[in-house]
Amino acid sequence: MPKAEILDPQGQAVVRALHRTGVEGVADVRQGKRFELEVDDSVDRAELEKVAETLLANTVIEDFEVVVEAAGEAQ
């Protein structure tokens, strides 16, 4: 997700579109990206954190969160 201090023009466009379509009460939208990695048991959380930090996220302007789910578990 973009860091809070980074402008999010896509999110603001969504807010304006919602208001135009009659949806009120939405004050802010933050648009982000999501990666889903299917890994085996040899990959631990620390390794996933490193992958996210060094490869998947631009940590200058983005925050990230690693969520580990059991096989077959839906979020």
C-alpha positions in Angstrom: 0.0 0.0 0.0 1.2 3.6 -0.5 2.5 5.1 2.7 0.0 7.5 4.4 2.1 10.5 3.4 2.2 9.6 -0.3 -0.6 11.0 -2.5 -2.8 8.3 -4.0 -4.4 9.7 -7.2 -6.1 6.3 -8.0 -7.7 6.1 -4.6 -8.9 9.7 -4.9 -10.4 9.0 -8.3 -12.3 6.1 -6.7 -13.7 8.4 -4.0 -14.9 10.9 -6.6 -16.5 8.2 -8.7 -18.3 6.8 -5.6 -19.7 10.2 -4.8 -20.8 10.7 -8.4 -22.7 7.4 -8.3 -24.5 8.4 -5.1 -22.4 6.5 -2.6 -21.8 8.9 0.4 -19.9 8.3 3.6 -16.6 7.1 2.0 -14.0 9.6 3.1 -10.8 8.0 1.7 -9.7 5.1 -0.5 -6.1 3.8 -0.7 -5.3 1.7 -3.8 -2.6 -0.9 -3.4 -1.3 -4.1 -4.9 -1.3 -7.7 -3.7 1.0 -10.6 -4.4 0.1 -14.1 -3.7 2.9 -16.6 -3.4 2.4 -20.3 -3.1 5.4 -21.7 -1.3 6.3 -25.0 0.3 7.2 -25.6 3.9 10.9 -24.8 3.3 10.1 -21.1 3.1 9.7 -19.4 6.4 8.0 -16.1 7.3 11.4 -14.3 7.7 12.3 -15.3 4.2 8.9 -14.0 2.9 9.4 -10.7 4.7 12.8 -10.4 3.0 11.3 -11.1 -0.4 8.6 -8.5 0.2 11.0 -5.9 1.4 13.7 -6.3 -1.2 11.8 -7.4 -4.3 8.0 -6.9 -4.2 7.6 -3.5 -2.4 9.2 -0.1 -3.0 9.7 0.6 0.7 10.5 4.3 0.0 6.8 4.9 -0.8 5.0 1.7 0.1 4.2 -0.2 3.3 3.7 -4.0 3.1 2.2 -6.7 5.2 3.0 -10.5 4.9 0.0 -12.7 5.7 0.7 -16.5 5.9 -2.3 -18.7 5.3 -2.6 -22.5 5.7 -3.2 -24.4 2.5 -6.8 -24.1 1.3 -7.5 -21.2 3.6 -9.2 -18.2 2.0 -8.9 -14.7 3.3 
